[in-house]
Amino acid sequence: MSGSKHASTAAEQDAAELKKMGYEQELHRHMGGFSNFAISFSIICILAGGISAFPLALGAAGGASIGIGWLVGAAFATIVALAMAQISSSYPTAGGLYHWGSILGGKGYGWCTAWFNLLGLIFVVASVNFGVYDFFFKGLAAPIMGIDVSGYGYVHQTLYITAFTILQAILIYRFPKFTTKITDLSGYLIMAIGGILTMSLLAFNQTPLDFSRLYTFTNFTGAEGSVWPASEGMVFPFLIGLLLAIYTITGFDASAHTAEETRDAARAVPKGIVSSVIYSAIFGYVMICTFVLVMPDVATGVKQGFGFFDALLGTLPPALKAVLGLGIFLVNFLCGLACLTSTSRMMFAFARDGGLPASHVLRKVHSTLKTPVAAVWVSAVLAIVATLYAAAFSVLAVGCAVFLYISYIMPTAAGILAEGKTWNHKGPFNLGTLSKPVAVLAVLGGGFLVFVGVQPPNEKVLYVTIAMLIVMGLFWYVFGESKRFKGPPAIKE
């Protein structure tokens, strides 16, 4: 009885806090603290980016990109997460970064943040589901299930990615409580499968463990199997090797986007953001270091390219390889599910304030299921469209990381200027005297990661970023968006 009363009180407090920011409780608050953590942990998913983006790092500066580079990238991500967590505790809404940017920096600043965040989230769904098909279905699950994919081409790719995305959309739209439960399960599965994979590779390893591999710098750019064109020196290869951590440890804003579905959101959301990053950094580091240690040698691993993982699994007994392969395929599908959930909630929140074309449709919530119907399906369609570009994965992977980190540092930067002035309300998660130092480090670190992400051969992402800024400037200043768009109800211009 007391537990029920406490839950009821917490729900009332959440609804009251939301109402202060000008919103009614429309979505169903069915998520606890672990569920909020699990959705970000599932999107980060070390069994997705930690595997599919691994060759990007190994083929850059060799083992040092793993042993040292991951720690550098993870440290930056943790600092960014801490800064975001403090703001999320003050403003626990589904709009997340967009809402924070608007309140702390003004409606135009928030509008710009929203577009970078939304595009980044769409690219996340697209890149994850591209990886589900290309790396984990074709490379792992299909051979285990006896499916011959040797003749598969672009049409098969499009059909499978479309099927995966539609299935995810159906689950999110029609079965929201079930989606939460399997996202929770995904959190456990990632830790369990990651642990079993790591221990199995070490147990069946025939290569003497040489830990010096993890801090040995070797320039593999231009080498056979490396995706990077040849470059001189070690600085640039090490920097581009950071893309492994940048791509993998992203998407943790999902905890904020599900704030209006989370109980005791002011406490649960910041914990979900920070803990998902820290646990992913630790589990991921152990796993990817194991990959380096059990390879015959680093040069061979580079030469294998994206086939490195199949070669590693080939050292395991067939039955164990089959179980791990199917398990990894499943958690990657659930990673895409969590990504699409986060994207749809952000789209709903932005549309609720009139920030999108057809906002009156995209903001609608199903009367009984309490899910944003149109936002789910439009997010799914846009993600599918994003994968139609033939050379999708590298552009999508880098693009999602760059756009998301831009959207992460924008409200954080605004918070530095607003703190103690227009931002006086702090939530339960408060960094105290460390608030501004952490925020400054987050902006500098996040900006550095963005800089790394747009270096050649990823200049296409830079071109898209510049084009976005030009288009947004035209719409805001020339086509009257600054007058039409009002921003969140709680905004203080």
Summary of the structure (lengths in Angstrom):
residues: 493
radius of gyration: 21.8
end to end distance: 44.9
largest distance: 68.1
contacts: 1883
relative contact order: 0.21
helix: 74%
strand: 1%
